[in-house]
Amino acid sequence: MELADAIARRKMTRSFSPEPVAPELLEELLSAAGRAPSAGFTQGVDLVAITTGEARVHFWELATDEAWRSGGARASGLMAAPAIVVPVADPGAYVRRYAEQDKGASSLSGRVASEWPVPYWIVDASFMVMQLLLAATDAGLGALFFRLHAEAGVVLEGLGAPAGRVAIGAVAIGRPAGDDARTSPATRKRRGLDDLVHLQRW
């Protein structure tokens, strides 16, 4: 599939078939995500790939509550996804990278994470998610980026992530079940370029 086709076809899938994603295909998707841009080539985002039934049950217990899990077809359609990927960013890696000699001229050099005007670790995690979504589309799979319904620190601790890491959400991957409910793109028009783009200035 051409890149333009993947961009045009990409959409959020909310209901999945439980059919497993072949390990070699998932590895290709994760590799594509790993080639996303990285500030200072810090590469401070790890991916937790959750694929076994036991591990997925554990994830959903960490990331949601019983009321959400028993919420009907919408919850069960998402929980059927055979693969879940959690991007886990390390703010400290970026602080250390920008304290290195070749970054000495950067205004970020020497700043603690809380002082960064734009947290590059969040940007990098977002880049990785976008490449993962596009790679899944290119492979004929569905994918959904979704927020964690529980406190991220609790989820990360339960997944064994080192202290100090942050998460922006997770990505469910699998074959679409074909019964997705109507979502925002079905009810809201995409902005056209005349409305979206401001040439030279606003």
N, C-alpha and C positions, 0 to 999 in steps of 0.2 A: 504494500500500500504506500502511495506517495504521502509525504508529510502533510501536504495540503488536504488530502482526503482524510487522514487521521484527525487533523484539527477540526474539519467540518463534521465528522461523524461522532467525535467524542461527546458523550453525555454521561450523566451520573446514572448508574444502574442501582436500583433499590431492592430488587428481588432476584435471587440467584438460584441456579440449579446446584445441588450438592455434588455434582460430578467433579472429581478432583482435577486440579491443574497439574499437568505433567511436571515433575521436578525440573527437568531440563528447560521447559518453557518458563517456569517461574524464575529459574536462575537467569535466563535471558532478560526477563523484565527487571529483575533486581540489578543486573549489570547495567541496563539502560539508565535506571534511576541513579546509579552510582557515577554516571558520566555527566551529571548536572553541573552547572557552574558552581564554583565554591570560592567564597571570598578569601583572598590570600592563599588560595589552594590549601586552605586549612583542613578541609575534608573532615569536619567535626560533627558529622551526622552519621549515626549508625542506623541500620534497619533491623528490626526484630520481625522475622517472618514466622508466622504461626500457621501451621498446616495440619497438625494431627487433631483428631476429634477431641481428645482429652485436653490438649492445649487451647483449642478454640473455646471449649466450655469454660475453662479457667479464665480466659480473656474476658468473655462476656460477663462472667460473675464479677470480675474486677471492675469492668468498665461501665456496667449498667446496674440497675436495681431490679428486683423481682417484678415490680409493677410494669416496668418497661418491657422486660423479657416476656411477660404474659400478655402483652398488649395487642395480640392478634396477628393478622397476616403480614402487616408491615414489618413487625419485629422479626417474625419467623422467616420472612423472605430474605432479610438482611443476614440473620444469623446462619442461614444455609450456606453462605459464601464459604468455599473450601479453603480460602487463603486470606489471611489478614496481615497487613504489613504496617508496623508502627515505626515512623521515623523518630529517632531519639537524638536530640541535639545536645551538644556539650558546650555551654557558654564559655567555660574555662579554657577550652581549646583555642577559642578565638582570641580571648584576652592574652593567652600565652603567645599565640602566633603574632599578634600585633605588637608585642613587646620585643620581638626579635629585631636584630640590627637592620635588616633590609626594610623594615616597616617603621623605622625610627622617625621618618618625616611625616607619618600619618597622624592626623589629629586624634586618632583612636589609640595611639601608642601610650601605654601607661594608664589607661582608664580601666576602672573596674567595670564589670558587666552592666551594672545598674546605671552607669553613666553613658552608655552608648546611645546616641540619638536614634539609630536604627540598629536593632539587634540582628547582626548578619547571620547568626545561627538560625533564626526564624526564617529569614529570607532563603538561606540554603536548603532548609528542610522543605520549604514551599516549592523551590525549584525541583527538588527530588520527587515530590509528590506529583508535580505536573508532568515530569518525564515518565513517571510510572503510569499515570493515567493514559498518556498518549501511547506508550508502549503496549499497554493492555488493549487499547483500541486497535492498534496495528496488528495485534495477534488474534483479533476476532473475539476478544473477551470483553466482559463488562467490568466496570470498577466504580467504586464510590468512595470519595473522601468524606469522612464523617467525624464529628467531634466526639470526644470521650464524654460519656454521661456521668462520670465520676471524677473526683479530683485527680489530676494527672499524676501527681506525686505518688498517690496510692497505687495507681495502675502500674507505674514504672517500678515501684518497689516490688510489687507482686510479680512483675516480669523479670526481676533480678537485675534491673539496670543499676549502674553505679550511682551513688549519691550525686546530686548537683545537676543531673540531666533534666531536660525539659522535652515535652511532646506537644505538638500542635493538633494532634488527632490521629486518625488511622485510615488505612485504605483497605477496603474489602475487594477481592478479586475473584472472578469466576465466570462461568457461562450464564448469561441472562436467562431468567426463568420464563420471560415472555409475558409476564402478567404485571408489569410495573404500573403503579397508579399514575394518573396524570400529575405532573409536577409543574413547577414554575415556568419552564420554557414552553409548556403547552398553553399557558394562560397569559403569559407576558411576552411582548415582542422584544426581540433583541434590538438594541440601539443601533441605528445606522451610522455610517461614518460622518455624515453631516452633523449629527448630534454629538458624536463621540470625540471627534478630533477637532482641536483648536490650532489652526496654523499660525505660526510665528508667536502668538500670544493668545490668552483667553479672550 
